[in-house]
Amino acid sequence: MNKIKKFKCILIIFIIALSSFFILKKDNSENINLRIGLLPEMPYSENLIETFAKTFEKNYSNVKISIEILDYSSPFVFKNLKNYPDIIMVSYSTFIPLANRNILLPLNLTPYEKEIHNSKFIDIFNIKNNIYAIPLVENRSFLLYNKDMTNEIQLIFPTDIKNFYNLLVSLKYNNKNLLAPLVTSRNLDYLDDEKTEKMAKELEDLELYKIIHKMYKKNLFSSTNKNPLELFLNKEAALIPILNAKNLNIIKEMEFPFNYGINFFPLSDSKHLNTGLAVNRNSKNKKIALKFIKEVTSPFSEENYIQNKYKSNL
């Protein structure tokens, strides 16, 4: 009797294993059409992505990649989500609208975390070293610069605007090395005098908002060929000390959604990590899209990029 039961168990396990093998084989051999949407303002990125795509197609013979240009200027761009490509190229300005509309998929496939406990985030800023950060209010993000201000990385902090401001206020009052967590923007048209004062009162930090508004009124970040960092070096704005490459594991441990559906990498001969690839949450090809992003951008990840560029500073 026991032998029969044992035989049945072995037979069931064998059938399950065989079924799984054929399912996996079918998935691997099934032809996949992967669509990648690029930004129109960065035409040189098409050649770079094409190169990556050809390499990827050689490694995965069942995958065919098509590249198209996305028209972000169209008023209907966010309405027709079903026709969005599997992989979307995003920049600072396009990331937040896409993330807010729940279009982007986190790279680690975890749920979108709207609220982050500020006290944990502040711990990062208590580390002294050679890399500095500037918060950008309109993108809820921080620009990281190395000591000589020649290279930048952007860390996205996807949260609501009030929580982001509260974070800045917390940084101001909790970090001894922080002169002033100034926020600057090219697109702060909504910050008129009345709104500025109203928002400041809500957060009980009128001083911070006056500084923000003063920066905006001065047009410090208008479109110029000058490096915006020069303005900070003139003490018209302050730099926030942040962690160096040795401490990047802290970010990983805390699992902040800095790379929420996005991996930044330099394009062409640009020194800036200001562009990234994101997975469309509604894509039917999420797994292979994630694989493409990770394989393409891993050599240009924040950690590798910092370590390679700033080894002499560590």
Secondary structure, DSSP 4 states (H G I P E B T S, - for coil): -HHHHHHHHHHHHHHHHHHHHHHHHHHHHS-EEEEEEE-TT-TTHHHHHHHHHHHHHHH-TTEEEEEEE--TTSTTTTT-GGG--SEEEEEHHHHHHHHHTT-EEPTT-PPP-----HHHHHHHHT--SSEEEEEETTTTEEEEE-TTS--EEEEE--S-HHHHHHHHHHHHHH-TT-S----B-S--TT--HHHHHHHHHHHT-HHHHHHHHHHHHTTTTSS-SS-THHHHHTTSS-PEEE--GGGHHHHHHHT-GGGTT-EEE--TT--EE-EEEEEETT-TTHHHHHHHHHHHHGGG-HHHHHHHHSGGG-
